Amino acid sequence: MDASARLMVGAIHASQTQAVLYLSGGASQALGWLLSVPGASNTLLEVVVPYSRMSMIQLLDKVPAQFASRQTAEDMALLAYHRALKLSQPGFPVLGVGFTGSIASIRPIVGDHRFHVSTRTSDRLWTTSVTLSKGLRSREQEDRVSSHFLLDAIAYACKILATYTSELSDSEVPEEFEHQFDEDQQLLQLINGQICFKIYPFASDMPPAERKIILSGSFNPLHEGHLKLLEVAPDMLGGGCPCFEFQFERAGKMLILSNQPYFYKKAELFPGSAFVIGVDTAVRLINPKYYNGDYGRMLEVLSACKNTGCVFLVGGRSVDGDFKVLDDFEIPEELRDMFIPIPTIKFRMDISSTQIRKSKGLS
């Protein structure tokens, strides 16, 4: 790795951007460069190399029209972005990177030697495609060229100016494509299922936290009880990033918009998180009625949530006129350690959004 590449990698690691990379068919040296400079754990959440045909098909969940193509690189970048959203620390910029190439190999390649690099962030999709001159370079040299382009793409996504000199010949002209997404387009992508969720940090002083502490609901309206729950929860868990989450008020540290109404799906989106719920919701979660009357199915679904590292912090609530807490209900033994009661000494508020709407004559 030359000095300019080393400087670029150092700047990437200092940028706070957290990335998932999906690479196939080239740019292998870039991975070594990223890992060889101290600070790689700040940047790299995961790297996957779907090198075989079947591995790529399983990653994309389809057979691509062309394995080495702009479209495939963009599909890989979007999947990597989804994965990065799930693995990243709350509040950090997230990046998905896709690379696919067809470069010099043992057997002569029919068609062009080419590669495609795509990056996806919350507001931008950028792709570059390069056709290399056949016979001009060895496999190692073509891999080096593609590695520089991959590193440059990551740096660009991190808002870092590239400092290396291109090794392309005059006839090798990159084709670049860029799409910017405004706020309305991002929300439309969420609603259409193109992206799985979107995070809005509302505080610049959030401490680093691996675990999201999530209060889900409609917040119609947001009230003091919601705020108090998210104030108490981090203390009980020894820290974490408090978040409001609802499906399609701005308050607290962070707002998450997602397209998943069910907790077992939320657990897949936010592994290792703590969900703050009322005891009435906890009772519904363990009621076989909501699993087509199948007790075994209920255990299976909630055990899968448990296996993602998620827990439920359960606050007391008024149920049919009486204030109830978690200890008033029988939790299946297999799930007991997944449900953590919030002591009434820490939180009790006999208030609900429904009551507030009724008091104001709202439906």
C-alpha positions in Angstrom: 0.0 0.0 0.0 1.4 3.4 -1.0 1.5 6.4 1.3 -1.5 8.1 -0.2 -3.7 5.1 0.2 -2.5 4.7 3.8 -3.5 8.4 4.5 -6.9 7.8 2.9 -7.6 4.7 4.9 -6.6 6.6 8.1 -9.0 9.4 7.2 -11.8 6.9 6.5 -11.3 5.3 10.0 -11.4 8.7 11.6 -14.7 9.7 9.8 -17.1 7.7 12.2 -18.8 6.2 9.2 -19.7 2.5 9.8 -19.8 0.3 6.8 -20.7 -3.2 5.5 -18.9 -4.3 2.3 -20.1 -7.0 -0.2 -17.2 -7.7 -2.6 -17.0 -10.2 -5.5 -14.5 -10.6 -8.3 -11.8 -8.1 -7.4 -10.7 -5.3 -5.1 -9.2 -7.8 -2.7 -6.2 -5.6 -1.9 -8.5 -2.8 -0.6 -9.8 -5.1 2.1 -6.2 -5.7 3.3 -5.4 -2.0 3.2 -8.5 -1.2 5.3 -7.6 -3.9 7.9 -3.9 -3.1 8.1 -4.3 0.5 9.3 -5.2 1.0 13.0 -8.9 1.9 13.5 -10.5 -0.6 11.2 -13.0 -1.6 13.9 -14.3 2.0 13.8 -15.3 1.5 10.1 -15.9 -2.1 9.2 -19.0 -3.7 10.7 -18.9 -6.7 8.3 -17.3 -7.9 5.1 -18.9 -10.6 2.9 -17.3 -12.1 -0.2 -20.0 -14.0 -2.2 -17.5 -15.4 -4.6 -19.3 -18.4 -6.0 -22.3 -18.2 -8.3 -24.6 -19.8 -5.7 -23.3 -17.6 -2.9 -24.2 -14.5 -5.0 -27.6 -15.8 -5.9 -28.4 -16.5 -2.2 -27.2 -13.0 -1.2 -29.3 -11.3 -3.8 -32.2 -13.7 -3.5 -32.4 -13.9 -7.2 -30.4 -14.8 -10.3 -28.9 -11.6 -11.7 -29.1 -10.9 -15.4 -25.3 -10.3 -15.2 -23.1 -11.1 -12.2 -20.6 -8.3 -13.0 -22.9 -5.4 -13.8 -23.8 -2.0 -12.5 -27.2 -3.3 -11.4 -25.7 -6.1 -9.4 -23.3 -3.7 -7.7 -26.2 -1.4 -6.7 -28.2 -4.3 -5.4 -25.3 -5.4 -3.3 -24.8 -1.9 -2.0 -28.4 -1.6 -0.9 -28.3 -5.0 0.9 -25.0 -4.0 2.6 -26.7 -0.7 3.6 -29.6 -2.6 5.2 -27.1 -4.8 7.0 -25.1 -1.8 8.2 -28.3 -0.2 9.6 -28.8 -3.2 11.8 -25.2 -3.5 13.0 -24.2 0.1 13.4 -24.1 2.1 16.6 -27.0 4.6 17.0 -26.3 8.0 15.5 -23.3 7.1 13.4 -23.3 7.5 9.6 -24.0 4.3 7.8 -22.6 3.0 4.5 -23.3 0.0 2.3 -20.7 -0.9 -0.4 -21.1 -3.3 -3.3 -18.4 -4.4 -5.7 -18.5 -6.9 -8.5 -16.0 -7.4 -11.2 -14.7 -9.6 -14.0 -11.0 -9.2 -14.2 -8.0 -11.1 -15.5 -8.1 -14.8 -14.5 -6.4 -18.2 -15.3 -8.9 -18.8 -18.1 -9.4 -16.1 -20.8 -12.5 -14.0 -20.1 -15.1 -13.7 -22.9 -16.0 -10.1 -23.1 -14.5 -7.0 -21.4 -12.4 -6.9 -18.2 -14.6 -4.6 -16.0 -15.7 -3.8 -12.5 -18.5 -1.9 -10.9 -18.4 -0.1 -7.5 -21.5 1.2 -5.7 -22.0 3.0 -2.4 -25.3 3.6 -0.6 -25.9 6.1 2.2 -29.2 7.4 3.6 -29.4 10.2 1.0 -27.2 9.0 -1.9 -26.6 6.1 -4.3 -23.3 6.4 -6.3 -21.9 3.9 -8.8 -18.9 3.9 -11.1 -18.2 1.4 -13.9 -14.8 0.9 -15.4 -13.8 -1.2 -18.5 -10.2 -2.1 -18.5 -8.0 -2.6 -21.6 -7.5 -6.3 -22.1 -4.0 -7.6 -21.9 -2.6 -4.4 -20.5 -2.2 -5.7 -16.9 -1.9 -8.9 -14.9 -4.6 -10.1 -12.5 -2.7 -8.5 -9.6 -2.4 -5.2 -11.3 -6.1 -5.1 -12.3 -7.0 -6.0 -8.7 -4.9 -3.1 -7.6 -6.6 -0.7 -9.9 -10.1 -1.9 -8.8 -8.9 -1.7 -5.1 -8.0 1.9 -5.5 -11.4 2.7 -7.0 -13.1 0.9 -4.2 -11.1 2.8 -1.6 -11.9 6.1 -3.4 -15.6 5.3 -3.4 -15.6 4.6 0.3 -13.6 7.9 0.9 -16.1 9.8 -1.3 -19.0 8.4 0.7 -17.2 9.5 3.9 -16.8 13.0 2.4 -13.0 12.6 2.2 -11.0 14.0 -0.7 -9.1 11.3 -2.7 -5.4 11.8 -2.9 -4.0 9.1 -5.1 -3.2 9.3 -8.8 -5.3 7.2 -11.1 -3.6 4.3 -12.8 -6.1 4.2 -15.7 -4.9 4.8 -19.3 -6.4 7.6 -21.4 -8.8 5.2 -23.1 -10.1 3.8 -19.8 -12.8 6.4 -18.8 -14.9 5.6 -15.7 -18.7 6.0 -16.1 -20.2 7.5 -13.0 -23.9 7.6 -11.9 -25.3 9.4 -8.9 -28.7 9.7 -7.4 -29.5 12.1 -4.5 -32.5 11.4 -2.3 -34.3 14.2 -0.6 -36.3 13.6 2.7 -39.6 12.9 0.9 -37.9 10.3 -1.4 -36.3 8.6 1.6 -39.7 8.3 3.4 -41.2 7.0 0.2 -38.5 4.3 0.0 -39.3 3.3 3.5 -43.0 3.1 2.8 -42.3 1.0 -0.3 -40.1 -1.3 1.5 -36.9 -0.3 -0.4 -35.2 0.5 2.9 -36.1 -1.1 6.2 -35.9 1.8 8.6 -34.5 5.4 9.0 -32.9 7.0 12.0 -33.2 10.7 13.0 -30.7 11.7 15.7 -31.8 14.8 17.5 -28.9 15.3 19.8 -25.2 15.8 19.0 -24.0 14.8 22.4 -25.2 11.2 22.4 -22.7 8.9 24.2 -21.5 5.9 22.2 -23.9 3.0 22.8 -24.1 -0.5 21.3 -27.6 -1.1 22.5 -30.7 0.7 21.3 -33.4 1.2 24.0 -36.6 1.4 21.9 -40.1 2.7 22.9 -42.5 1.8 20.1 -45.9 3.3 19.6 -48.0 5.9 17.8 -47.4 8.6 20.4 -50.8 10.2 19.7 -50.1 12.3 21.6 -46.6 12.0 23.1 -46.9 12.5 26.9 -44.9 12.6 30.1 -45.2 8.9 30.7 -43.4 8.2 27.4 -40.6 10.5 28.3 -40.2 9.1 31.8 -40.0 5.5 30.5 -37.1 6.4 28.3 -35.4 8.3 31.1 -35.7 5.3 33.5 -34.8 2.5 31.0 -31.1 3.3 30.4 -30.4 3.5 34.1 -31.8 0.0 34.6 -29.6 -1.5 31.8 -26.4 0.4 32.6 -26.6 2.7 29.6 -27.9 2.6 26.0 -29.3 4.9 23.4 -33.0 5.8 24.0 -35.1 5.9 20.8 -38.7 6.5 19.9 -39.8 4.2 17.1 -43.0 4.1 15.1 -44.3 3.1 11.8 -44.6 5.8 9.2 -43.2 14.5 17.6 -39.9 14.6 17.6 -38.5 14.2 21.1 -35.8 12.5 23.0 -32.4 11.5 21.7 -33.5 9.8 18.5 -36.4 8.9 16.3 -36.6 5.7 14.2 -39.1 5.2 11.4 -39.5 1.6 10.4 -41.9 -0.4 8.3 -42.3 -3.3 10.8 -45.3 -3.4 13.1 -44.5 -6.7 14.8 -41.9 -7.2 17.6 -40.5 -10.3 16.1 -39.7 -8.3 13.0 -38.4 -5.4 15.0 -36.0 -7.8 16.8 -34.6 -8.8 13.4 -34.1 -5.1 12.5 -32.6 -4.1 15.9 -30.8 -7.1 17.3 -29.5 -6.7 20.8 -32.0 -3.9 21.6 -34.2 -3.4 24.6 -37.9 -2.7 23.9 -39.7 -0.6 26.4 -43.4 -1.8 26.6 -46.4 -1.6 28.9 -47.6 -4.6 30.8 -50.7 -4.7 28.6 -48.5 -5.2 25.6 -46.4 -7.9 27.4 -49.6 -9.8 28.2 -50.6 -9.7 24.5 -47.1 -10.9 23.5 -47.5 -14.1 25.5 -51.1 -14.8 24.7 -51.5 -17.7 22.2 -54.6 -16.0 20.9 -52.4 -13.8 18.8 -50.6 -16.9 17.3 -53.7 -18.6 16.0 -54.2 -20.2 19.4 -50.9 -22.1 19.2 -48.9 -22.0 22.4 -45.9 -23.7 20.8 -45.9 -21.1 18.0 -45.9 -18.3 20.6 -42.8 -19.8 22.3 -41.1 -20.3 19.0 -41.6 -16.7 17.8 -40.6 -15.1 21.2 -37.6 -17.5 21.5 -36.4 -16.3 18.1 -36.6 -12.7 19.5 -34.7 -13.8 22.5 -32.0 -15.3 20.3 -31.3 -11.9 18.7 -30.3 -10.6 22.1 -33.4 -8.5 22.6 -35.2 -8.0 25.9 -38.4 -6.3 27.0 -38.5 -3.7 29.8 -42.0 -3.8 31.1 -43.7 -0.8 32.9 -46.9 -1.1 34.9 -50.1 0.2 33.4 -53.8 0.5 34.3 -55.6 -2.6 33.0 -59.4 -2.6 33.3 -59.2 0.1 36.0 -56.5 -1.6 38.1 -52.8 -0.8 38.0 -51.0 -4.0 37.0 -47.3 -4.9 36.9 -45.4 -7.7 35.3 -45.4 -9.9 38.5 -49.2 -10.0 38.3 -49.0 -12.3 35.3 -47.5 -15.7 34.6 -44.6 -15.5 32.1 -43.6 -18.8 30.5 -40.4 -20.1 32.2 -38.5 -20.2 28.9 -39.1 -16.5 28.4 -38.9 -15.2 31.9 -35.4 -13.7 31.7 -36.4 -11.9 28.5 -39.0 -9.8 30.4 -37.6 -7.3 32.9 -40.0 -5.4 35.2 -39.6 -1.7 35.8 -40.1 -1.2 39.6 -43.0 1.1 40.4 -40.7 3.1 42.6 -38.9 4.1 39.4 -41.9 4.5 37.1 -45.6 4.8 37.7 -47.8 7.1 35.7 -51.6 6.5 35.4 -51.8 8.2 32.0 -52.3 7.1 28.5 -52.6 8.6 25.0 -56.1 7.2 24.8 -57.2 9.0 28.0 -55.7 12.2 26.8 -57.5 12.0 23.4 -60.8 11.2 25.2 -60.4 14.1 27.6 -60.0 16.4 24.7 -62.9 15.0 22.7 -60.7 13.4 20.1 -61.3 10.0 18.6 
